[in-house]
Amino acid sequence: MTRLTARFWVQAYMKRLELHGIPAYVVAHGDDTAGAVLVKLATLDGRARAFQRSFDLMTGAREWMVLSEGAEAEVDAALGKQRGFDPDLWVIEVEDRQGRHLLDQDGLSD
């Protein structure tokens, strides 16, 4: 199966969020071809969660897992640490008071 480039996936995700009226911003532009993507969900109450895609060796499934959760400043620090390890990393910030991120919808784990 052909994998999507990181840039294409990010563009499609951003468009899906836009169609649902959910504001989102690229806060770190990673490698266009193969950069990993982290998604930060800010609920605009001082709290946030950061998600990363994970690969389940037992099932072969790719799913979004919580990387960090708590005060927004703590989540930002965790994301900064990850960027320090991997400068090719994309970071998308989603802002939604209802906590919607759409990562659980079909097509976003591929």
GROMACS elastic network, one bead per residue, 0.5 to 0.9 nm:
[ bonds ]
;  ai    aj funct       b0    kb
    3   110     6  0.80184   500
    4     7     6  0.82193   500
    4     8     6  0.63905   500
    4     9     6  0.62535   500
    4    33     6  0.82211   500
    4    34     6  0.87439   500
    4   110     6  0.84422   500
    5     8     6  0.53052   500
    5     9     6  0.62997   500
    5    10     6  0.86688   500
    5    32     6  0.65594   500
    5    34     6  0.60488   500
    5    35     6  0.81688   500
    6     9     6  0.51498   500
    6    10     6  0.61044   500
    6    11     6  0.85941   500
    6    30     6  0.81304   500
    6    31     6  0.72109   500
    6    32     6  0.54768   500
    6    33     6  0.53480   500
    6    34     6  0.55714   500
    6    35     6  0.57249   500
    6    36     6  0.69459   500
    6    37     6  0.73153   500
    6    90     6  0.81834   500
    7    10     6  0.51432   500
    7    11     6  0.61552   500
    7    12     6  0.86460   500
    7    29     6  0.87037   500
    7    30     6  0.82839   500
    7    31     6  0.77211   500
    7    33     6  0.65212   500
    7    34     6  0.83858   500
    7    35     6  0.82401   500
    7    90     6  0.89048   500
    8    11     6  0.51481   500
    8    12     6  0.62028   500
    8    13     6  0.85937   500
    8    32     6  0.80498   500
    8    33     6  0.85475   500
    9    12     6  0.51800   500
    9    13     6  0.60915   500
    9    14     6  0.85510   500
    9   108     6  0.83563   500
   10    13     6  0.50699   500
   10    14     6  0.60257   500
   10    15     6  0.85392   500
   10    26     6  0.85501   500
   10    37     6  0.79526   500
   10    90     6  0.84987   500
   10    92     6  0.81243   500
   11    14     6  0.51646   500
   11    15     6  0.62022   500
   11    16     6  0.86859   500
   12    15     6  0.51287   500
   12    16     6  0.62248   500
   12    17     6  0.87203   500
   13    16     6  0.50874   500
   13    17     6  0.62639   500
   13    18     6  0.85953   500
   13   102     6  0.86208   500
   13   103     6  0.87330   500
   13   108     6  0.76004   500
   14    17     6  0.51566   500
   14    18     6  0.61510   500
   14    19     6  0.87101   500
   14    23     6  0.86321   500
   14    24     6  0.66449   500
   14    25     6  0.79169   500
   14    26     6  0.87185   500
   14    92     6  0.86252   500
   15    19     6  0.61850   500
   15    20     6  0.87454   500
   16    19     6  0.51704   500
   16    20     6  0.65541   500
   16    21     6  0.88698   500
   16    22     6  0.87252   500
   16   102     6  0.82104   500
   17    20     6  0.51799   500
   17    21     6  0.63254   500
   17    22     6  0.50971   500
   17    23     6  0.69012   500
   17    24     6  0.70621   500
   17    94     6  0.84158   500
   17   101     6  0.76649   500
   17   102     6  0.73301   500
   18    22     6  0.55813   500
   18    23     6  0.65448   500
   18    24     6  0.76935   500
   19    22     6  0.76055   500
   20    23     6  0.88898   500
   22    94     6  0.71752   500
   22    95     6  0.67628   500
   22    96     6  0.63098   500
   22   100     6  0.77932   500
   22   101     6  0.81022   500
   23    93     6  0.84254   500
   23    94     6  0.59791   500
   23    95     6  0.55586   500
   23    96     6  0.71487   500
   24    92     6  0.67906   500
   24    93     6  0.53982   500
   24    95     6  0.61229   500
   24    96     6  0.88417   500
   25    28     6  0.89741   500
   25    91     6  0.85333   500
   25    92     6  0.56543   500
   25    93     6  0.51918   500
   25    94     6  0.66099   500
   25    95     6  0.86419   500
   26    29     6  0.64649   500
   26    90     6  0.75140   500
   26    91     6  0.60818   500
   26    93     6  0.63596   500
   26    94     6  0.89800   500
   27    90     6  0.77005   500
   27    91     6  0.55517   500
   27    92     6  0.58038   500
   27    93     6  0.65450   500
   28    83     6  0.85680   500
   28    87     6  0.89950   500
   28    88     6  0.88692   500
   28    89     6  0.71582   500
   28    90     6  0.51382   500
   28    92     6  0.70799   500
   29    32     6  0.79484   500
   29    35     6  0.88384   500
   29    88     6  0.76533   500
   29    89     6  0.70733   500
   29    90     6  0.50041   500
   29    91     6  0.68784   500
   29    92     6  0.86318   500
   30    33     6  0.87218   500
   30    34     6  0.84084   500
   30    35     6  0.54140   500
   30    36     6  0.74923   500
   30    37     6  0.79442   500
   30    86     6  0.89358   500
   30    87     6  0.68133   500
   30    91     6  0.76964   500
   31    34     6  0.58260   500
   31    36     6  0.79774   500
   31    87     6  0.82606   500
   31    89     6  0.67237   500
   31    90     6  0.73833   500
   32    35     6  0.63188   500
   32    88     6  0.84263   500
   32    90     6  0.89294   500
   34    88     6  0.80110   500
   34    89     6  0.89153   500
   35    86     6  0.87582   500
   35    87     6  0.87358   500
   35    88     6  0.50927   500
   35    89     6  0.51624   500
   35    90     6  0.63839   500
   36    52     6  0.83680   500
   36    53     6  0.82092   500
   36    86     6  0.86856   500
   36    88     6  0.71134   500
   36    89     6  0.50509   500
   36    90     6  0.60563   500
   36    91     6  0.86894   500
   37    51     6  0.87111   500
   37    52     6  0.67630   500
   37    53     6  0.74785   500
   37    89     6  0.59204   500
   37    91     6  0.59251   500
   37    92     6  0.74795   500
   38    50     6  0.67535   500
   38    51     6  0.56563   500
   38    53     6  0.75100   500
   38    67     6  0.87014   500
   38    79     6  0.80682   500
   38    89     6  0.73751   500
   38    90     6  0.60806   500
   38    92     6  0.63348   500
   38    93     6  0.86648   500
   39    49     6  0.82275   500
   39    50     6  0.55247   500
   39    51     6  0.51042   500
   39    52     6  0.66970   500
   39    90     6  0.83186   500
   39    91     6  0.57677   500
   39    93     6  0.59380   500
   39    94     6  0.71718   500
   39   101     6  0.84514   500
   39   103     6  0.89310   500
   40    48     6  0.68494   500
   40    49     6  0.56670   500
   40    51     6  0.63045   500
   40    75     6  0.80115   500
   40    76     6  0.84384   500
   40    79     6  0.84419   500
   40    91     6  0.71781   500
   40    92     6  0.60652   500
   40    94     6  0.59634   500
   40    95     6  0.83761   500
   40   101     6  0.87806   500
   41    47     6  0.86493   500
   41    48     6  0.54281   500
   41    49     6  0.52076   500
   41    50     6  0.61845   500
   41    51     6  0.80494   500
   41    92     6  0.85101   500
   41    93     6  0.60119   500
   41    95     6  0.59247   500
   41    96     6  0.71920   500
   41    99     6  0.70376   500
   41   100     6  0.79296   500
   41   101     6  0.66511   500
   42    45     6  0.77711   500
   42    46     6  0.76028   500
   42    47     6  0.62520   500
   42    49     6  0.67382   500
   42    50     6  0.87042   500
   42    72     6  0.71140   500
   42    93     6  0.71465   500
   42    94     6  0.60964   500
   42    96     6  0.63848   500
   42    97     6  0.76198   500
   42    99     6  0.76365   500
   43    46     6  0.71514   500
   43    47     6  0.60358   500
   43    48     6  0.60257   500
   43    49     6  0.85831   500
   43    94     6  0.84257   500
   43    95     6  0.59183   500
   43    96     6  0.50951   500
   43    98     6  0.68218   500
   43    99     6  0.57650   500
   43   100     6  0.87175   500
   44    47     6  0.68083   500
   44    48     6  0.79871   500
   44    72     6  0.89149   500
   44    95     6  0.67472   500
   44    96     6  0.68937   500
   44    97     6  0.58226   500
   45    48     6  0.83407   500
   45    72     6  0.87008   500
   45    97     6  0.75988   500
   46    70     6  0.85068   500
   46    71     6  0.58658   500
   46    72     6  0.54144   500
   46    73     6  0.80529   500
   47    69     6  0.76948   500
   47    70     6  0.54832   500
   47    73     6  0.82518   500
   47    75     6  0.83800   500
   48    68     6  0.82090   500
   48    69     6  0.58767   500
   48    70     6  0.57293   500
   48    71     6  0.61331   500
   48    73     6  0.84592   500
   48    74     6  0.86031   500
   48    75     6  0.64046   500
   48    76     6  0.85982   500
   49    66     6  0.68084   500
   49    67     6  0.75084   500
   49    68     6  0.56453   500
   49    70     6  0.65631   500
   49    71     6  0.85455   500
   49    72     6  0.77061   500
   49    75     6  0.65233   500
   50    65     6  0.84580   500
   50    66     6  0.58161   500
   50    67     6  0.53586   500
   50    68     6  0.51266   500
   50    69     6  0.63858   500
   50    75     6  0.65858   500
   50    76     6  0.85579   500
   50    78     6  0.84943   500
   50    79     6  0.76322   500
   50    93     6  0.88797   500
   51    64     6  0.60407   500
   51    65     6  0.54233   500
   51    67     6  0.52004   500
   51    68     6  0.71995   500
   51    69     6  0.89392   500
   51   103     6  0.89287   500
   52    63     6  0.82826   500
   52    64     6  0.55017   500
   52    65     6  0.54964   500
   52    66     6  0.64289   500
   52    67     6  0.60071   500
   53    62     6  0.65008   500
   53    63     6  0.54818   500
   53    65     6  0.61135   500
   53    66     6  0.87872   500
   53   109     6  0.73938   500
   54    61     6  0.83213   500
   54    62     6  0.55368   500
   54    63     6  0.53806   500
   54    64     6  0.59792   500
   54    65     6  0.63660   500
   55    58     6  0.89290   500
   55    59     6  0.85975   500
   55    60     6  0.64963   500
   55    61     6  0.59046   500
   55    63     6  0.65710   500
   55    64     6  0.88422   500
   56    59     6  0.56550   500
   56    60     6  0.52510   500
   56    61     6  0.53417   500
   56    62     6  0.62401   500
   56    63     6  0.77606   500
   57    60     6  0.52967   500
   57    61     6  0.76172   500
   58    61     6  0.81417   500
   59    62     6  0.87891   500
   61   109     6  0.81701   500
   61   110     6  0.84750   500
   62   109     6  0.55478   500
   62   110     6  0.65353   500
   63   103     6  0.87340   500
   63   104     6  0.84122   500
   63   108     6  0.85511   500
   63   109     6  0.53412   500
   63   110     6  0.82185   500
   64   103     6  0.69399   500
   64   104     6  0.77256   500
   64   108     6  0.88032   500
   64   109     6  0.68434   500
   66    69     6  0.70626   500
   67    75     6  0.86775   500
   67    78     6  0.82304   500
   67    79     6  0.88211   500
   68    74     6  0.80620   500
   68    75     6  0.56823   500
   68    76     6  0.89976   500
   68    78     6  0.67515   500
   68    79     6  0.83107   500
   69    72     6  0.79981   500
   69    74     6  0.78512   500
   69    75     6  0.61006   500
   70    73     6  0.83051   500
   70    74     6  0.65760   500
   70    75     6  0.64903   500
   71    74     6  0.53356   500
   71    75     6  0.64564   500
   71    76     6  0.87403   500
   72    75     6  0.50784   500
   72    76     6  0.60850   500
   72    77     6  0.85817   500
   73    76     6  0.50257   500
   73    77     6  0.61938   500
   73    78     6  0.87274   500
   74    77     6  0.50333   500
   74    78     6  0.63152   500
   74    79     6  0.87022   500
   75    78     6  0.50485   500
   75    79     6  0.62411   500
   75    80     6  0.85854   500
   76    79     6  0.50579   500
   76    80     6  0.61058   500
   76    81     6  0.86036   500
   77    81     6  0.61855   500
   77    82     6  0.86942   500
   78    81     6  0.50824   500
   78    82     6  0.63415   500
   78    83     6  0.87354   500
   79    82     6  0.50521   500
   79    83     6  0.62242   500
   79    84     6  0.86149   500
   79    91     6  0.79517   500
   80    83     6  0.50303   500
   80    84     6  0.62186   500
   80    85     6  0.88467   500
   81    84     6  0.50060   500
   81    85     6  0.65970   500
   81    86     6  0.88214   500
   82    85     6  0.51683   500
   82    86     6  0.61838   500
   82    87     6  0.83386   500
   82    89     6  0.79871   500
   83    87     6  0.52556   500
   83    88     6  0.77264   500
   83    89     6  0.61835   500
   83    90     6  0.84526   500
   83    91     6  0.86591   500
   84    87     6  0.62618   500
   85    89     6  0.89473   500
   86    89     6  0.56599   500
   87    90     6  0.84569   500
   94   100     6  0.83765   500
   94   101     6  0.67100   500
   95    99     6  0.79778   500
   95   100     6  0.83663   500
   95   101     6  0.84276   500
   96    99     6  0.53125   500
   96   100     6  0.59891   500
   96   101     6  0.77099   500
   97   100     6  0.77765   500
  100   103     6  0.85032   500
  101   104     6  0.77962   500
  102   105     6  0.54990   500
  102   106     6  0.89440   500
  102   108     6  0.80217   500
  103   106     6  0.81652   500
  103   107     6  0.87079   500
  103   108     6  0.57493   500
  103   109     6  0.72565   500
  104   107     6  0.86997   500
  104   108     6  0.70462   500
  104   109     6  0.77228   500
  105   108     6  0.61631   500
  105   109     6  0.81229   500
  106   109     6  0.72122   500
  106   110     6  0.86009   500
  107   110     6  0.57688   500
